[in-house]
Amino acid sequence: MLTRKQIELLKLIHTRMETDGVAPSFDEMKDALDLRSKSGIHRLITALEERGFIRRMHHRARAIEVLKLPDALQKQGFEAKVIDGGATEKPAPPAQALPVDASSLSLPIMGRIAAGTPIEAISAVVNDISVPASMLRGRSSHYALEVQGDSMIDLGINDGDIVVIREQDTADNGDIVVALVDGLEATLKKFRRQNGMIALEAANAAYETRLLRDDQVQVQGRLVGLIRSY
């Protein structure tokens, strides 16, 4: 699933390639999406590439291959166009809801969350999962996310795990949170305030701690449980 900004950028790239045969420049993308810097465009491009919607051809300037379009664009009359393509996509398996028993509750899985290089926030339900009712705390809303990456493995959070998140916009030092960075990307990290900044700490020595201004980080929720399939 894609965020609104990702869809806007993919639509822009597809339209320009249809009309001009070349993708827009990063400056044109930045202006069209009303972003403050090209780094935001770079993150959007990377996220689209990681999710299989585009492919960058690094040996050519401004060369981007559109591999597919999401339903939101295809319903508007768009068809995916591949420039100098050749890549093939494996069909995704049909989503299957997990069983719910009497002692559990069903939560929406809101896509994937990066435990590694941040990816964009995802806000569309892709499935449901049954979780023990005892895992849900208080009357707050909860949702689930599939972990992608290995930056939290030292805390026992592995790639492919399902994390249960309680929705909240505040966090204490040491909480594991879903953090939205610059309004564009979401990541699962340990939260800590440090010298007037916010530190998003990994639990893997291969990843550096990110120090960000308070206005760059928005807490989206706190981890309250983890589900693993073997």
Salt bridges, closest charged atoms under 4 A:
GLU8 OE2 - ARG4 NH1 2.81
GLU8 OE1 - LYS5 NZ 3.92
GLU18 OE2 - LYS81 NZ 3.86
ASP20 OD2 - ARG16 NE 2.85
ASP27 OD1 - LYS38 NZ 3.82
GLU28 OE1 - ARG16 NH1 3.37
GLU28 OE1 - ARG62 NH2 3.63
ASP31 OD1 - LYS30 NZ 3.28
GLU49 OE1 - ARG56 NH2 2.80
GLU65 OE1 - ARG55 NE 2.57
ASP84 OD2 - ARG60 NH1 2.25
GLU146 OE1 - ARG112 NE 3.72
ASP161 OD2 - ARG228 NH2 2.62
ASP175 OD2 - ARG222 NE 3.96
ASP182 OD2 - ARG43 NH2 3.57
GLU185 OE1 - ARG43 NE 3.31
GLU185 OE2 - ARG210 NH2 3.20
GLU201 OE2 - ARG192 NE 2.99
ASP214 OD1 - ARG193 NH1 2.98
ASP215 OD1 - ARG213 NE 2.98
